[in-house]
């Protein structure tokens, strides 16, 4: 998304900065493109069979099926979009602020990984989003290599301009992020992106292909994909600057988006294209040149909204509001003023995005707000520290800086959403930020909530940790990230009311967590999950920490359980739960926690009866810390769990159908499956290995990256709406009981020789069956071979030789089979189709091949290879490179009309095929 200048009433002194992309949108560092998530190494490296996402070209979208998409079944989201509570101004941080203003957040998910975008992994330092309460739409902004691109083509040590591989035009949401978004009532939006540089020869024309009936097959597939993967819509970023959109294609483009919207999907358009000419020109306002991409005179409603480019002022935003109203549109639903998060660094450079310019005469936003790259708080850390070639953003000891910077972006430099405006006196230099020129998002957007009904539970788990705790003890000592199991975030970070000194608040990740000099508490970790809430400091006056905005019903059975740990010495202080009831929101009702001034020996749980408030609604609640008249120095209180329940949520039954789907003994990985219960009854499933926590998800399957033991017991428990776990479903496993050290080798004909070693106790006493099946293909192939007792190898003949993925199961007798995955030999390639070459006035235009695995195209004129320019650099190559050759270079004129021409296409495996043109 690129900044261009077009201002009314002011002449800005700004240099246009092209943030080209899906390679994420920050500045260029010496050897690392800032913001890129480099591949993790060591124990945090991606598992051999770990599911990860990929991008999609238009051809891959057209050919998509659930069965053919690599890792498709393991990359689906299942949490349904949860309803949000009605607005209640009395409990807002800014009661006077209209709740109708929306936020479209376009950002990374766990980062900007090209081949490592997984739903969960064992690395604490991934970026984790924690501010769903201000967000209405979350879209994903980073590049993903298209399906089939070999990882070996990516060298993270080379300059970002040397990425000679293809990125897809479609980036679908990470399923774990979709689950977290839906849990918080946020729509999850996929990203469609066209750019001369970042997408090379890919163009919108390949997406807009129509069938004989005038339908758009790619659009049909996009609707199917959204339903299958359970996301909610598409953001269109059309930025092919050199060519723009041909005027004759504009109606088709609109009909394409209109079809998706008619399928119930949310569609947002980026302010990039002039409606009349198709030229790429950024209006920075909503006007007659771009509004037809939202509402067209002839076609009617085309999309839901527009993301305005960034260089606006008050007059332009005022005109945008007025233009929307003139079209009968609500500007707070239709027009989103763009803010580029990674460019301004909290306003330490020249401030471009002053959201005060979006306020009307009553102090209310005139349009809604869209942000690009709010994850710069994490991915631009090294750059702002002064050395973009480092990778501190991926190091655990620097994550505390990310958390502070995140709060400065969302809650404002004061780290207080009730005082979210800029503040020149705040010192954020320890996290390389500034509060002088930035208002937190909370200054313009009201907080939202999905906490309703009569049951609620939280462990203050942010979705990652350095360890995983159960009931206050370390269950798994491995660091992890899994936003699937992130609790509903605390609504306000941090809203503390006090007449005296305000206590400090943080998330406590345990003894190995580096928390920075600004925090002085004793790190004790979590009760359940990866983190607890910690409050500490000198307690010299009552402090009320507001935690959650809610709409909770109270009845005669309602109970609040609070699990806390007070490591500081005994004193006369008291801890109370502060309830704000809907019928009297100016008053805090305090429910005392008995004996809470005493130092605890670990975690303790208090059960508080709420029946006195039966028939009322809790509009918000928090915690009250009272010194009771005398200053308490070095006070500390950790909150590990908070549950509100009334018995209406049934404890779930033990899961059924629990079994091993893939036992990958060569790499100690497993894939397990079970029957999934409706989300109204079960909120997530927790998986254990020998009673040690493995991970959690709301799904029917889970990938286990590394078993700690070769044998033992797996168990799974369902978690209900009130936080209670079911009894476990269990199954035993023994990797040593199966064949070991499985090897697969191919000969020149593509036949596979499979060899293995017998387990020590078997010694070849039973026959073995090998079953090979191709995966991720619309035409599956199966080969079954029976092996005599005692044999330790077998030859599989007659296999396809096109490099398809396979699953090979090897079973001894009636035992559970073990699995090996891989790719078949690749000895074939289809020649480039001659009909895909267009000749016009002596010029040859090559269309992109339909082949899945093509890599290069050589064009020989009189046996001499022609050279082709690529994006970003001036260097030319004696072949066309998939994803990097410029679109303009796909059209060329031979030196002579009598020249001989031939094309040689090469795939990723090195196979070549020749097509004679003349």
N, C-alpha and C positions, 0 to 999 in steps of 0.2 A: 504494500500500500504506500503510495508515494505522495509526498507533500508538494503541491503546486500553489502559486500565489495568485489570488484574485480577491482583493479586499475593497470594500466600500469605505471611503472616508479616511483611510489611513494608508501610508506607504511604509510597509514594514522593511526593516533591514534584516533580512533573513536569507540564509542560503538554503535552497531546496536540497533536502537530503533524501535520497532514494533508499528507502528501506525495502529492499527487493526481496523480502520474502520469507518464503517458507523456509528459507534457511535461517531464519528467525528474525531478523529485524533489529539487529544492534550494529555497532560499528566494527570495523575490521581490526583485529589484533594482529600482532606480528606473525604468529604461527597458528593461532586458533581463532576462528570466527566467534566473537563473543556471544555467549548464549548457547552455543552448541553443547549438548550433553555428551561428553566423551564416553566411549565404552568403559564400563567398569571392569576392573581386573581382579585377579585373585578369587576369593570366595564369593565376591559380589558379581563376578562375570556372569553373563547370561548362560543358563543351562543349555546343554546340547540339544534338548528337545523343548526348550521353554517357548511357549507361544508368544509371538510378538506381532505387532501390526505392520502393515505396509500401505503404500499409496496405490492409487488406481488411475490408469490412463482411461481415456474414453473407450478404447477397445476392450479393456479389461472390465469396465463397468458393463458394457454391452454383452459380454460373455459370462457375466457373474451368475452363479447359482450358489445356494447355501452349501452344497456338497463340494463345489470346486474351489471355494475360497480357503486358502491355506490357514489352518488353525481356527476356522470359522466357528466351530461349536464351542471352543474355549475362549472366544472373544466376544461373547454376547452379554449385553446387560439385561437384567431381569427386574430390577426394582421399578415399580410403576410410579409415574409422576404423582407426587403427593400434593393434596390441596393445601393452600396457604390460608391462614386466618385472616379475617377481616381486619382492616386497619383500626387501631385504637390510639388516637393521638395522645391521650393522657400518659401513656407509658413510652412515648418516643423520646429519644435523646433531644430532639428539637420538636416539641409539640406543635409548633406553628407550621412545620414543613409539610407540604402536600405529599401524601403517599402514592400519588398517581405517577410520579416520575419513575421511569424504568431505567435499568442498566443492562447493556449488552457488553459482556466481558469477553474479549478475544485474547487468548493467552495460551501458554503451553499447558500440557497436562503435568506429567512428572518432569518435564524438561523439554529439550529439543533433540531427541535421540533419533538417529536415522535407521538403526537396526536393533535398537534396544527398548522400543516402546512396549513394555510389558504391563499387564494389569497389576502385578505385585512382584516384589523381589526383596532380597535381603540386603538393602542399602538404606541407611537412615537419611542420607544427605540429598535425596531427591526432593524437588520442589513439591510441596503439598499445599493446596489451596484451602484456606480456612475462613473465608468470608462470604459464604453462600447467602447469608442473611441480607446482603446488599445487592444481590445479583438476580436478574430475571432470566437471562440467557447466557449460556457459557459456550463459546465457540473455540475451536482449537487451531492454533497458529504455529505450525512448524512443518518442516519438510519430511516426507516419508518416501523412501525409495520404493519404486513400483515393484509389484510382485515378480519374483524370479531374479532380481538383481543380486549377483553374488556379493557377499559381504567383503570379499577380498578386494573389491574395487574401491573400497573406502579406506583411505589411509589418514587417520586423524592427525598425524604429524605433518601432513602437507598443508599448504595454503588452501583456504576455502575455495579459491578459484580452480583448484585442481581436483574437483570432485567430478570425475568423468563417468557419471552414471545418471540414470533417469529418476526423476521425482514424479510422482503421480499428480494429476490435477485435482484429485479428490483425497482429502484427509478426513477419515471418519473418526468419531470420538473414541477415545480410550474407554472401554466398557466399564472399568472401575470408576472413572470420573463420571460417566453417565449414571451409574448407580448412586454415587454420592450426590450428584446434582439432583436427581429425581427424589432422593430421600429428603432433600431440602426444598422441594417445590420449584426447582430450576430446570428450564428446558435445555437440553443438550443438542448443540447445533454443529453439523458437519461443515466443512469448508471446501469450496470449489474455487480454484485459483488459476488464472491464466496470466502469464508474464513472458515477455520476449526473452529475458535472460534466464529466469528460474525454471521455466518449463520448456526451453529450447524450441523444437519444432512442433510441439503440441499447440493446438489452436482450438478455439471455441467451435469452429466449423465441424470438427470431428465429433463434438458433443451434440450438435444440433441436427445430425443426420435424421432424415424422416423416411418412413416406409411409404409404400404405395398408397396408403390411406391417409397420409398426412400426419400420422402419429409420430411421437418421439420415443423410439425404443430405449434410448439411454435414460430418459426421464422415467419411463416405466420401471426400469431396473433400479433407479435411485429411490423410488418410492418403496420398492420391495426390500431394498437394503435397509432403509430406515426402519421398516417394520421388523425385519429379522433381527437387527442389532439393537433395536429399541431406543433409537434416538429420535429427535423431534423436528429436524428441519435442516435447511441449507443456507449458508452465507455465500453469495456470489461476488467474487473479486475479479472483475474483468479489466486487466491492465496490459493488454497487448498494445503497447504504445506505438510501435512502428506502423501497424496497420489499423488499429482500432477495430470497430465492428462495421462491416460493410452495411450501408444504409438499407439494402434490400434484405439483410438478415435480421434487422432490429425487430420487426414484427414476430419472426420465428423465435427469437430469444425471449421475448415477452411471453409468448404462448407456452414455451418450455417451462418457464418459472410459474406461469399461471396453472399449468397442469399439476405441478408439485403442490402448490397452495390448495388446489381443489381436492387433493388427496389428504388434506388435513395437516400438512406440514407447514412449519413456519419458514418464511422466505425473507431474507434481508439482502438488499442490493447495496453495493458500495458506490459512492459518489465518484464515478470515474469516467462516465461516457455521456456524450451529448446526444440527446434523443434524435435530433434531426440529421446529423451527419455521421454519427458513430465514432467520431474522433474522441480520443482519450483527452479529457480536459476536466480538471477538478474544480467544481463550482464553489465548494466550501460553504454552501448554503442550499436550501431546498427551493428550487425555482422551476420555471417552465421548461428549462433545458434538461432537468433530470427527473422531475416528478412523474413524467409518463412511465418511468420504470417502476413506479409504485401504483399509479392509477392512470390508465390510458383512456383517452376520450373514446376511442373506438372499441377497445377490448374490455374496458372496465378495470377492476382491481387486478393488478399483475403480481404484486408482492405485498408483504406486510409492512415493510419499513425500509428506511435508507440509513446507511452509516455515512454521515457527512465527513468529507476530508477536513483536515485539521486547522486550516488557517482562516479562522472566522473571527469576527468581532461582534459587539453587541448589536449593531444595526443589522448585520447579516443574519444573526440568530432570530432577531425580532421579525425580519422579513420572512424567514423560514417558517416561523410559527404562523404568520399571517397568510402565507401561501397555502399551508396545509389547511387552515380553516376555510379559505376560499374554495378549496376543493371538497369541502365537507368531511375532512379528515381530522382526527384528534392528533395534534402534534406530539403529545406525550405517548402516543402509541405508534406514531409513524416516523417521526424525525429524531435521529440520534446524533447529537453533536460529538464529533470524534476527538479523542484525547490520546496522544501517542505516549504511552508510559515510559518506554525505554529511551526516548530522545532527550527528555528534559531533566532527568536526574533530580527530581524534587525541586526543579527551578534553579539549580545551581548554574545552569547556562541561562541564556536569555529566555524568559518565560513566555511561552506561546499560548499556553492553555489556561486561561483564567476563567474558570467556570462562573465567576461572578458576572461575566458578560452574558450568561444565559439566564440571568434573573430578571423578572419583570419589576414593575414599580412596587409590587407588594412583597418582593423578596422571594417569589416562587419561580422555579425553573420553567422556562417557556417551552423547552423541548427536552426530550430524554437524553441520556448520555451513553456514549459507547467508548470503551477504552481498548487500545491495542497494546499488548505487552506488559500488563501489570506484573508479570512474573520477572520483570527486570530487577525487582528487589532481590532476587536470587541469582539470575543468570548474568547480570552485569556487575556482580560484586567485584570480580577480579579487575575489571576495567576501571571501576571507580576507586579501587585501592591503588591503582596506578600501574598495573602490569597485566595487560590482557592475555599474556602468554601463560599465566599461571592457571591453576584449576582449583582454587580454594572453594569455589561454590560446590565442589563435589567432595569436600573434606568435612568430616563430622565436627571438628573443632571450630568451624566458622559458621555453623548453622544458626547460632544465636543471633548473629548479625542479620541474617535473612529475616528472622522472626520480628526483630525490632523494626527493620526497614518496612516489612509488610504492614505492621501496625501504623507506621507513619504514613503510609500510602492510604490506608483505609480509614483509620481512626483519626488521622492528623498528627502533626508533629508532637503534640502534647500527649500522645498515646491515650487519648480520652475522647470518645465520640461526642461528649457533650460540649467539648471545646475543640472542635475539629478544624478550626480556622488556622491559617498560617501564623507562625510566632517566631519572630526574629531572635528572641532571647533563648530559645530552646537549643541545646547543644546536642546535636546528633553526629558529631564528628567521629565518635568511636565506631559508628557504623557507616561512615562515609556518605552521609546524607545531610540535608539541610531543611530547616522548617521555615525559612524566610519567605519562600515564594510558592508554597504549595498548601492548598486546603485539602484536608482528607476527604475521601469520597463521602464519608458520613455527614459532611456539612451540607450535602445536596440531595442525599437519598435516605429515605427512612428505612429502618430495619424491618425485615419481614420475619415471619415465624410459621413453622408447621407443627409446633408443640400444642396439641389439642387433645380432646377426649378426656379420659380420666386416668391414663397411664403414661408414665414417662420415666425413662432411665438414661443415665449418662455416667460414664467413667472418666470424662474429660480426656478422652483419647483422641488425639489429633490425627491419627492415621499412620503414624510411624513411630519408631522407637529404637533405642539402643539395645533394649532387651524387651521381652514380653513377660508381664507379671500376671499371676493368677492368685487372687486372694492375698495379695501383698508379698508373694514370694516369686522369685524368678522361675518361670516355667520354661523359657527358652532364652539362652544367652546370646542369641544371634540378633544383630540389628536387622531392621525390616522397614519396608514401606508398603502400605496397603490401604488406599483410601476407601476401599469397599467397606472397611469396618470403622471408619472415622465416625465418632459420635456427632450428633447435631452440634455445631460449634456454639460456644458461648456467644450470646447475642451481642454483647458489648465488650470490647477489649480496649481499655478497661474503664468501667463507669463506677467510680468509688466516691461516695458522698461522705464528707467528714468536716467537722468544725475544727479539727486539729490537723496533724500531719496525716497524709494519706499513706496507707500501707502499700507496699510493692506487691504486684501480682505477676505470676508467670506460670508456665507449664514446667513441671519438674520431670525430667527424663532419667533421673537416677544418677548414681555416683560417678559414672564415667562421662557425664554430659558437661561440656564446656559452656558455661553460662555467661561469661563475660564479667567485667569488673563492676558493671552497674547492678548486678544481683549478688546478694550476700547470704542467701539461705543455705541451709544444710540439705543437700540433695539426697532424697530418699527413694525416688522413683514412683511407680504407679501402684495402685491397688489391683486393677484389672486393665490390661492393655499396655500402652507404652508410656503414658504420662498421667500425672495427677495435677490438680490445681494447687498451687502453693501461694500463701499470703504471708508476708513477713515484714518486719520493721519494728520501730518503736511505736507501741500502741498507747497514745496519750489522749485519745478521744474516740468516741464511737465512730466506727467505719461501717458503711453499708455498701457492700459490693453487689451491684445488680448483675444477675447472671443471665436469665432467660426471659424473653417476652413470650407469653403463653396465652392460651385460651382453655384452661384446664377446669373441668367440672369437679366439684367436691361433693361427696355424699357421706353418709353415716359410716361407711366402711373405709374411707380414704385414710391412708397412712403414708407418712414420709419417712424413709430410711436414709440416714446419712452416715456414711463410713468415713472416718477422719483419723488423722494421725498427728498428734501434737508433740514434736520432738523437743520443743523448748521447755524449760523447767516450769514446774507448777506455779500458778499465780492466781489472782482473784478475778481474772478475766472470764468472760462468758461468750459462748458462741450461740447464736440464735439464727433461725431461718426467718427471713423477712418476706412476708407475703404481701403483695399489692392486689387487693380485691377489686374487681371490676366496678362495684357500686360505690367505692370510696378510694379512688386511685391516688389521692394526695396523702393517704395515711399508710404507714408501714405496720402491718400486724406482725408482732414478733413471737415466735414459738421457740421456747428455750430448749437448748440441748443440755441435759443435766450433767453436772460435773465436768464441763468442757474446759475449765481452767487447769485441770490436772494434766501433767505430763503423761502421755500414754506409753505403753510398752508395745509399740507397733500399732496396727490398725484396730480400731474399735467401731462398733456400729450402734447408733442410737435410733430408736424407733419412736416416731412422734405421731400422736393421734391428731388427725385433722378434722374429726367429726364435728367439732364445735363450729365449723364453717360450712357445714352441709347446706346445699342449695345455692351456694355462691360459686363464683368463678374466679380463678386466679389469673389475673391479667399479666403478672410478672412476678418473679421471685428472685431472691438472692440470699446473701449471708450477712449477718450483723456481727461485728467484732467489738466487744465493749470492755474497756479496761476496768470499769466499775470504780472510777474515782482516782485511781493511782496509775501512773505511767508504768507500762510493762515494756522493759527494754528487750530487744532481740526476740520479739514474739514471732512464733511461726506456727502456722496451721496448714496442713495438707488435707485436701478433700479428695478422696479416692473414688467415691461412688455416691450418687444421689438417685433415689428411686421414689416415685410417687405412684401409688397403685391402690386399687379398691377391690381386687379379687375378680374383676370382670374379665381379665385376660387369662385364659386358661394356660396352664403349663403345657408346653407342646409335648406330643408323644415322641418317642425315640424315632429317628428317621428310619425309613424302610428302603430296601433295595440297595444297600451299601455294598459296593463291590469294587475290585480293582479292574479298571478298563485297560490300562497298559502298565506292564511291569518291565521297566527298562533297566535290566540288571547290569548292562555294560556301564551305565552311568549313574546308577543308584537313584534314578528318577521313577516317579509313579504318577499315573493319572487315575483318580478315583471318581466314582459316580454314585449317585443315590437318587431317590425320588424327592422332588421339590414340592413343598407345601405352599399354599397360597400366602401371599405377603401379609394378609390381614391376620394370619395366625403365627407366622414365623418371619422374623426380621433378618436373621442370618444363621448360618451354620458354622460351627467351630470344629475344626479338625485337629486331632491329637495323634502323636506317635509315642507309644509307651508312656502316655499321660503327659507328655511334653507338648506344648502348644505348637501347631504347625502353621495355621492360618485360618482365616474366616472369609465368608462370602455369602451373598444370597444368590444361589445358583444350584445346579444339579451336578456340577463337576468341579474338580480342583486339580491343578497341576502341582505336584510336590517336587521341588527342585533338587533336594538332597536329603535322603534318609540318613539319620544319625546312626542307625543300627541296621545290620543286614537281616535281622529277623525281629519279630515281636508282634505287637498288637496295634492296629489302627482303630481309632474310635471317632465318632462324630456325634455332636449334640446340636439340637435346634434351640435357638434363642427366641423367646416370645416377646410380646409387646411390653411386658413389664420388666424385661431384663433377665428373667429366670431361664436357666438351661434345662433341657429335657434330660432324661436318662440317656446313656450312650447306646448307639449301635456300634458293634465291634466286629472286627475280622482280623484274623491272624495272617501274617505274611512271613515268608522265609525265602529270601533271594538266593540263599546257598543251596536250596533244595532243587533248583533248576539248573539248566545248562549254563556254563560260564564262558566268558571271553569269546563271544560270538564274532566271527570275522566274515565279511562278505567281499569277494573279489570277482572281477569280471574279466572275461577274455575278449578277443577282438570281435567275436560274434554277438557279444552282449549276454552270454550265458553267465550265470552267477554260481560261483562255488562258495557254499556256506560251510564253515567249520566251527566247531565248538569244543569245549571241554566238559566232561561229565562232573557232576557234583561227587564229592568223595564217597558218599554212602550209596550211590546208585551203581556206578561201575558198568553202565550199559546193559542193565538187566531187562529193560523195557524198550519197546519200540518208540521211535520218535516221529512226530508228524510236523512237517513244515507247511505253513500256510502263508503265502505271499499275496497281498492285495494292494492294488494301487489306491492312493488317496488323492483327494482334491482333483478329481477328474470326473467329467460327465459320462465317460465310458469306462467304468471300472473293469479291471482285469484281475482274475484270481488264478493262482497256481497252488495246488496241494500236492505234496510229495510225502510218501510214507518211507521211513528209513528203518532198515532192519536193526535188531538189537545189537549193540556194541559198536555200530558205525558212529564215527565222529565227524562226518562231513557228508554233503550231498550236493549235487549239481542241479540247478534249476535251468531248464532250457526253454526256448520258445518265448522268452520274455520280450516285452516291448523295448525298443532301444531309443526312446525319445526323452530320457532323463526324468521320467515321472517319479513323483514321491511314492514310496511304498511303506507298508507296515508288514513286517515279517514276524509271525508268531511261531514259537517253537515249544512244543509240549511233549513232555515225557509221559507216556501212557495217558492217564486221565487227570494228571496234575494241571494246575493253573498254568497256562502258557506264559512264557516270557517274550518280550517284544524288542525288536530292533527296528529302527526306522532309517531311511536313507533315500537316495535317488538311484534309479536304475541307470545303466550305461546309456550314454547319449552319443549315438553314432549317426544321427540323421538330421537333415534340415530340409525344409521345403524351399525351392527356389523363389526368388522375388517374382511376384505375379506381374507379367508384362502389361496387363490391363490397368495396373495402378500407375502407369507412366502416362502423363498427359503431354502432348506436343502441340504447341501453339506458336505460330510465326517463328519456327525454328528453335524455340525455347522448350527445354525439357523440365517438367515438374514431377518430382517423385513424391508420392503419397507415402505415409508411414506404413510399414508392413503390418499385417494382421497377426503375425507370428508372435507367440508368447515370449520366446527366448532369443530373438535376434539382438545383435549387439553392434555390429558395424556393417556398413555398405561401402564397397569399393566401386568406384566408377572409373573404368579404363577407356580412355580415348586413344585409339591406335596403340593399345597396350601400355600406355603411360597413365598412371593414376592421377586423376584430378585432385586438387586440394580444396578443402572446405573449412570455412571459418567457424569458430565456436563462440559461445557466449562468454562474456567477462574478460577474455584475453585476446590479444591480437594474433596469437599463434594459429597457424593453419595445420590441418592434418590431411594425410593422403587417403582419407576415408571419412564417411559420415559416422558420427558417434551418437548412439542412441541417447537422447535426453540432453545433449550438449551442442550439437550442430545447430546453427541459427536456422530459423524457418526460411529466411530469405535465401539461404544457401541451397535449399532443396530445389530451387529453380536455377538452371544454368543453360548457357548457350555453347554448343560445341564450337571449336575453333574453325571447323570447316564442315560444310554440308556433306562432304564425302568421307568424313572421319568414321571409322568403325567405333561402335560403342558397346560395351558390355558391363553388366553389373555383377558383382560377386557379393553375396550376402553371407555373413558369418554370425554364428550364434555364440552364446557364452562358453560353450564347450569347445569352440574352435572348429566346428564343422563348417564347411563352405559349400555353396552352390552357385552356379553361374547362370545368368540370363543374358542372352544376346539381344541387344536392342536393334542394332543394324550393322 
